[in-house]
Each structure stands twice: as structure tokens, then as C-alpha cells.
Amino acid sequence: MNTLVPPSVAEQSEAEALFRFETAAPEPIRTALGMNATRIGGGVVLSMRNDPTRFWSKALGFGTTGPVTAELIHEVCDFYRAEGTPQAVLQIAPAFLPADWEAICESEGITAGSSWVKLVGTTEDVVARADALEMPPAGITVAPVEPDHAADWGTVLVRAFGMPEEHYAQLSASTATQPGWHPFAAWLDGEIVGTGTLHVHGDTAQMFAGAVLPHARNRGGQTALLAARARAARDLGCRFVVAETGTETPGTRNPSLHNMLRLGLQVAYERPNWNWQPLPEAA
């Protein structure tokens, strides 16, 4: 395990970014998507009841202020049961899983799913790597998002991730003008074709929502978005950057992972996604 950034810091960085992304959504969007959130045991628990993507109901950031226990996980699942959440994902760093995790999973209806890779790097190293690369990428320019481009930026973000535009585009766009977020756009021939934003927590900068539309890929846009955000993190006084992406399974290649490694981020650990669904009520 890479110890450049402790798991507690890396997990809190992601948890705070996701908590702020969801809880700051405009009220009509929160109502339409059935959104609610709470903090439990040092972590954050996010529910989106009406989410066809099955992505946004997440519980993470646990193990940083106290141990992960059966009681803690039961409280998390109780929140989801009370919300009527059809499914959720628990994301817990392997270092914080308790010895009785298998029994907890069986009791609460939790099963193992796919895994993510947590990556960390020093801002200084990532910026140095970025400066050493041949820039700019072919036809792509990257710049901070101005308020009058926030709506387009939010639309591109959800399109790039394959999510519905209704509600989700406005949810994403709302963060582009909020304090604490530092959004960037990749442009090609006068249109936004890529997105990425940055959230600062302490001296750590969280990479968030980096993606490029299919027709603009393989031009270096994602790398340029990572580089621009790393430079912004440096200017904001951050010492570390944190990011996540999917693991590579046999026979697959994740370009996002290789772009991050190319810029000097290092794999800290792999973290399984633990899927929760309510157990059928006993007859």
C-alpha cells in the first residue's frame, strides 16, 4: 500500500467532495431525484432514491475517526431503509474493514462488486510531470469554466459519463459556480468536449468529474484537464492530489488510470465497492 497520503486523508477528501456535490444541489433537483444525506461515524451517507444510474447513493469516509463496526453499518443501512433507497454502495478502504466484515455483510445484505483504484500524488510531482509533457494536446485547449458556460459544462459532464441529461446536467452545473469548486473545461473547435473539477479539503485537492466526449478522445484532453487542475491545486496551496478510477480487469485497459499514472499519481490501494440492497422482509 502506498503511504504517501494516509487512507484516512484520501477517504475524507473524496467523501467531502461527494457530500458537497450532492447536498448543494438546487432544491427542485433534490426533490425530483429523492436526495438526502447525513453524516454517520465520521463518514457521509448519500441517498438518491430516484436514480436510474444507480451511482449516486453512496456511503464512504468511514474508519477515519473511529472503527467500522456492525453497529455503524447497521445505522448506515437503517438510513437507506428509512429513505426507501433501492440500492447503495459502501466504499471503505481495505485498511478499515473489520475482522467480522463477512458477518456484517451477511447480516445487512451487502455483497462485493467491482473495485476502484485510489491514487495519490504530491502536487509538486504532478505539476512537474505535467510541465515535462508535450503540451498543448492536439486541437484541445483547457481553461477555467466561466459562469455563463456552467450549463453547457454540466451537460457535457453527464453526457461524457453516459448519464441522463434531465436533472443530472443541472445538478452538475450548479457546482460550477459554488465556492470551493474549481471547474475546468476542455474545448475543441469552439465547443466544450471535456470536464473536470477540483475540490479542496485541507491541504488535499480532490480530482472530480474528469471525462471527455467520445468524439474528442485520444487527443490528450483528459491529461490536459488533470494537469490544469494540478496547477490550480498548487496555486491554492495544496500539498497532495487524490483521484479515483476503475480497476483494470483481465483483458481490459482503463485509459484514465494510465493518464493519472503518466502524471505521477501512484496507486495507494484498490477499494471494493460493496453493494447494499434491502433484504426481503421475513414472512
QUIMOMO-V345136 format. One record per helix or strand of 2 or more residues. SS is the DSSP state (H for helix, E for strand). FROM is the first residue (numbers start at 1). LEN is the number of residues. Records with the same first field share a line. If there is no record, write none. Layout:
SS->FROM-LEN + FROM-LEN
//
This chain:
H->7-17 + 27-7 + 70-14 + 94-3 + 101-8 + 123-10 + 147-14 + 168-8 + 214-3 + 221-15 + 255-8
E->35-6 + 43-6 + 58-3 + 88-4 + 110-13 + 140-5 + 184-5 + 191-11 + 204-9 + 240-7 + 266-11
//
